[in-house]
């Protein structure tokens, strides 16, 4: 058994080390402590995920969920956290010689900026893909100032 302890921000320039679980707010240093707690407490290696940055504003989270049906999966955003859960339903009374396909309950969480919206969620060939877009309001976009 391994004892894991959360370590508070050991990096002075932490944004270089920012895990892919943080989407759309690389520059918000004040959210780092909450994010570190979230990563250490809820993210495990199951199920495997890919986080793909398609461009500056679009991300795709792919979750390997082979064996789970749409009814056994859920995804929601609440308080800047995207949470994906899976729970196998029904009893499996088959007798396995080898059982290599996992069917356990899981919960994966990703911290997202308040400007991130879900564009699409699809389950295709055992991969749950969730497309996120960072929509920054005009008032928050950088502006060039005229210097007189």
C-alpha positions in Angstrom: 0.0 0.0 0.0 1.3 3.5 -0.9 0.6 6.6 1.2 0.2 9.6 -1.0 0.4 13.1 0.4 -0.7 16.2 -1.5 2.2 18.7 -1.8 1.4 22.4 -1.9 2.8 24.2 -4.9 6.5 23.2 -4.9 7.1 25.2 -8.1 7.7 28.9 -8.3 6.8 28.9 -12.0 4.1 26.2 -11.7 2.4 26.9 -15.1 5.2 24.9 -16.9 4.2 21.9 -14.8 0.5 22.3 -15.0 -1.2 19.0 -15.7 -3.5 18.6 -18.7 -6.4 18.5 -16.3 -6.5 22.3 -16.2 -8.2 23.7 -19.2 -8.6 27.4 -20.2 -7.1 29.2 -17.2 -3.3 28.6 -17.3 -2.8 32.2 -16.0 -5.1 32.1 -12.9 -2.5 31.5 -10.2 -5.0 31.8 -7.3 -6.9 28.7 -8.4 -3.8 26.5 -8.2 -4.2 25.3 -4.6 -7.8 24.2 -5.3 -6.7 22.5 -8.4 -3.9 20.6 -6.7 -6.3 19.3 -4.1 -8.7 18.2 -6.8 -6.1 16.3 -8.8 -4.6 14.5 -5.8 -8.0 13.6 -4.3 -10.1 12.4 -7.3 -8.0 11.6 -10.3 -6.7 8.0 -10.6 -5.3 6.1 -13.5 -8.7 4.6 -14.3 -10.1 5.0 -16.8 -7.3 6.2 -19.1 -7.8 9.6 -20.6 -6.3 11.8 -23.3 -6.5 15.6 -23.2 -6.0 17.1 -26.6 -5.5 20.8 -27.3 -6.9 21.3 -30.8 -6.2 25.0 -30.9 -5.9 27.9 -28.5 -9.5 27.7 -27.4 -10.6 24.1 -28.0 -9.9 21.0 -26.0 -11.1 17.4 -26.3 -11.1 15.0 -23.4 -11.1 11.4 -24.5 -12.0 8.8 -21.9 -11.5 5.0 -22.6 -14.8 3.5 -21.4 -15.0 0.2 -23.3 -17.8 -1.9 -21.9 -19.8 1.0 -20.5 -23.1 1.9 -22.1 -24.4 5.5 -22.4 -26.8 4.8 -19.5 -23.9 3.8 -17.3 -22.0 7.1 -17.9 -22.6 10.7 -16.9 -20.8 14.0 -17.3 -21.6 17.3 -15.6 -20.0 20.7 -15.0 -20.5 22.2 -11.6 -18.4 24.9 -9.8 -15.8 24.9 -12.6 -15.3 21.1 -12.3 -16.1 18.7 -15.1 -16.9 15.4 -13.5 -17.2 12.2 -15.6 -18.6 9.1 -13.8 -19.3 5.5 -14.7 -21.1 2.8 -12.9 -21.8 -0.6 -14.3 -25.4 -1.7 -13.8 -26.7 -5.2 -13.3 -25.0 -8.3 -12.0 -22.6 -10.2 -14.2 -23.0 -13.9 -13.3 -20.6 -15.2 -16.0 -17.6 -17.2 -14.9 -14.5 -15.6 -16.3 -11.3 -17.4 -17.0 -9.6 -14.0 -17.6 -11.3 -10.7 -16.9 -9.2 -7.9 -18.4 -11.9 -5.4 -19.2 -12.5 -3.3 -16.2 -16.1 -2.7 -15.2 -15.7 -0.8 -11.9 -17.2 2.4 -10.8 -15.1 5.4 -11.5 -15.0 9.2 -11.2 -12.7 11.5 -13.1 -12.6 15.3 -12.5 -11.1 18.1 -14.5 -10.9 21.7 -13.3 -12.0 24.2 -16.0 -12.2 27.9 -16.3 -15.6 29.6 -15.9 -15.4 30.6 -19.5 -15.2 27.0 -20.8 -18.4 25.5 -22.3 -19.1 22.0 -23.5 -19.6 22.0 -27.3 -20.1 18.2 -27.7 -20.1 14.9 -25.9 -20.1 11.6 -27.9 -19.5 7.9 -27.1 -18.0 6.2 -30.2 -16.2 2.8 -30.2 -15.7 2.8 -26.4 -14.2 6.3 -26.3 -16.2 9.1 -24.6 -15.1 12.4 -26.2 -16.0 15.7 -24.7 -15.2 18.8 -26.6 -14.7 22.0 -24.6 -14.4 25.5 -25.9 -12.9 28.4 -24.0 -15.2 31.4 -24.9 -13.6 34.5 -23.5 -15.9 37.5 -23.4 -14.7 40.6 -25.3 -14.4 42.5 -22.0 -11.8 40.0 -20.8 -9.8 39.7 -24.0 -6.4 41.5 -24.1 -6.6 45.0 -25.7 -3.8 47.0 -27.1 -3.6 50.4 -25.4 -2.7 53.5 -27.3 0.2 55.2 -25.7 0.2 59.0 -26.1 
